[in-house]
Amino acid sequence: MGKKSWYSTGFKKVREKKESKGGGGNFFSLKDGDEADVRFLDEEPVCIYEHFVRVGSSAMWFTCLDGTGEECPACEKGIAKRFSGSFSVIDRRDDKVKLYKAGIRVLKVLDKINTKKGLTRRDISISRTGGGTDTQYNFMPGDKAPMEGKDKKKEKLDLEMILKPRGRKKMLEFMESSKTEDDDDDEDDVKF
């Protein structure tokens, strides 16, 4: 029997997953009505399960510890986990390499684009409409174009390092922390 791991790579795992409900750094994101062109630097995602842990007015995403040999406090407390896949992308809005995370529905769309046209062979326009459970993302692949000039020099993110589980101790410290100074803030403090 092979050793269980906290992550997998490729679209094979995406094809096996069914859609599920549920729900800092240099992350690619869009708000309702936004559109952006990106260039994927990875053909396939690094896939993980993650928990969204909220404590007071703070919240943080944690990679699930299942498969690491440590017990996961978020699983123990019944905090839902979601399947996600991550890519390195060049965000054409500022020409920076960013982390792009997607849930199972979007990953299935990206799998089809990758199979038919290739993710890294062209820019892809991504638009977002709606919010919450009504969020819809649309993808328009551009014409095939080789990587040129400064794009060739851009390095992919070390996704395994970025997504690596922080460990039981760190997760418990966050889960048991109480906010004192930031309790008056109107906006949630979401960390990745």
C-alpha positions in Angstrom: 0.0 0.0 0.0 1.2 3.5 -0.9 1.7 6.2 1.7 -1.3 8.6 1.9 -0.4 12.2 1.2 -1.9 15.5 2.0 -1.9 16.6 -1.6 -2.1 15.2 -5.1 -1.3 16.6 -8.6 -3.2 16.5 -11.8 -6.8 16.5 -13.1 -7.3 12.8 -12.5 -8.3 13.5 -8.9 -10.6 16.4 -10.1 -12.4 14.0 -12.4 -13.0 11.6 -9.5 -14.5 14.3 -7.2 -18.2 15.2 -7.1 -19.3 18.8 -6.6 -19.7 19.7 -3.0 -21.2 22.7 -1.1 -19.0 24.6 1.1 -17.5 26.5 1.4 -2.9 37.6 2.4 -0.2 36.8 0.0 -0.2 37.3 -3.7 -3.5 35.6 -4.6 -5.5 36.0 -7.8 -9.1 37.1 -7.0 -12.0 38.7 -8.8 -15.1 40.5 -7.3 -18.6 40.5 -8.8 -18.4 42.1 -12.3 -14.6 41.8 -12.6 -12.7 40.4 -15.5 -9.0 39.6 -15.9 -6.7 37.9 -18.4 -4.3 35.3 -17.0 -1.6 33.0 -18.3 -1.5 29.7 -16.5 2.1 28.5 -15.7 1.0 25.1 -14.6 -0.8 22.5 -16.9 -2.2 20.7 -13.8 -3.2 21.7 -10.3 -1.8 20.8 -6.9 -4.9 19.5 -5.1 -5.6 19.6 -1.4 -8.4 19.5 1.1 -8.6 22.7 3.2 -10.6 24.1 6.1 -11.8 27.7 6.5 -11.4 28.4 10.2 -13.1 31.4 11.8 -12.2 32.7 15.2 -13.9 35.9 16.3 -13.4 38.5 13.5 -10.4 36.6 12.0 -10.4 33.7 9.6 -7.8 31.6 8.0 -7.5 28.8 5.5 -5.7 25.7 6.7 -4.6 22.7 4.6 -6.2 19.6 6.2 -3.7 17.5 8.2 -5.3 14.2 7.0 -2.5 12.2 5.4 0.3 13.9 7.3 0.4 11.6 10.3 -1.1 14.3 12.6 -4.7 14.5 13.8 -6.5 17.4 12.2 -8.1 19.7 14.9 -10.5 21.2 12.3 -11.7 17.7 11.3 -12.1 16.9 15.0 -14.3 20.0 15.6 -16.4 19.1 12.5 -15.2 22.1 10.4 -16.1 21.3 6.8 -13.2 20.8 4.4 -13.3 21.6 0.7 -11.4 20.2 -2.2 -9.4 22.8 -4.1 -6.7 22.9 -6.8 -4.0 25.6 -7.1 -2.1 27.0 -10.0 0.6 29.6 -10.7 -0.8 32.3 -13.0 0.4 35.6 -14.5 -2.3 38.2 -13.7 -2.2 40.5 -16.7 -3.7 43.3 -14.6 -0.3 43.9 -12.9 1.9 41.3 -14.7 2.7 39.5 -11.4 2.7 35.7 -10.7 -0.1 34.8 -8.3 -1.7 31.8 -6.6 -5.0 30.9 -8.3 -7.1 28.6 -6.1 -10.3 27.0 -7.5 -13.0 24.7 -6.2 -14.2 21.5 -7.9 -16.7 23.1 -10.3 -14.1 25.5 -11.7 -11.5 22.8 -11.8 -13.7 20.7 -14.0 -14.0 23.6 -16.4 -10.3 24.1 -16.4 -9.8 20.4 -17.0 -11.9 20.6 -20.2 -10.0 23.7 -21.4 -6.7 21.9 -20.7 -7.7 18.8 -22.5 -9.0 20.7 -25.6 -6.7 23.7 -25.8 -4.0 23.5 -23.1 -4.0 25.9 -20.2 -0.4 27.2 -20.6 -0.5 27.8 -24.4 -2.6 31.0 -24.3 -4.0 33.7 -22.2 -7.4 33.0 -20.7 -10.0 35.7 -19.8 -11.8 35.0 -16.6 -14.9 36.9 -15.5 -17.0 36.7 -12.4 -20.6 37.4 -11.7 -22.5 37.0 -8.5 -21.4 36.2 -5.0 -21.6 33.5 -2.4 -23.3 30.3 -3.6 -24.5 32.3 -6.7 -21.0 33.0 -8.0 -20.4 32.1 -11.6 -17.0 32.1 -13.4 -16.6 32.2 -17.1 -13.5 31.4 -19.1 -12.6 32.5 -22.6 -9.4 31.0 -24.0 -7.5 33.3 -26.3 -5.6 32.4 -29.4 -2.6 30.1 -29.0 0.5 32.2 -28.4 4.0 31.1 -27.2 5.5 32.5 -24.0 7.7 35.4 -25.0 10.0 38.0 -23.4 9.6 38.7 -19.8 6.9 36.0 -19.4 9.5 33.3 -20.1 11.6 34.6 -17.1 8.7 34.5 -14.7 9.0 31.6 -12.2 6.1 29.4 -11.1 5.3 29.5 -7.4 6.4 26.7 -5.2 2.8 25.4 -4.7 3.8 22.5 -2.5 5.6 24.9 -0.1 2.8 27.5 -0.1 0.1 24.9 0.5 2.1 22.7 2.9 0.1 22.0 6.1 1.2 24.2 9.0 0.8 21.4 11.6 -1.5 20.6 14.5 0.2 23.0 16.9 -0.3 26.1 14.6 -3.8 25.2 13.8 -4.7 24.8 17.5 -3.0 28.1 18.4 -5.2 29.9 15.9 -8.3 28.0 16.8 -7.8 28.7 20.5 -6.8 32.3 20.1 -9.1 35.2 21.2 -9.1 38.5 19.4 -8.7 41.5 21.6 -7.3 44.4 19.6 -9.0 43.7 16.3 -12.5 43.1 17.7 -13.6 46.6 16.7 -12.6 46.2 13.0 -15.5 46.2 10.6 -13.8 44.0 8.0 -12.8 40.4 8.6 -9.1 39.6 8.8 -8.8 36.7 6.4 -5.4 35.0 6.1 -4.1 32.3 3.9 
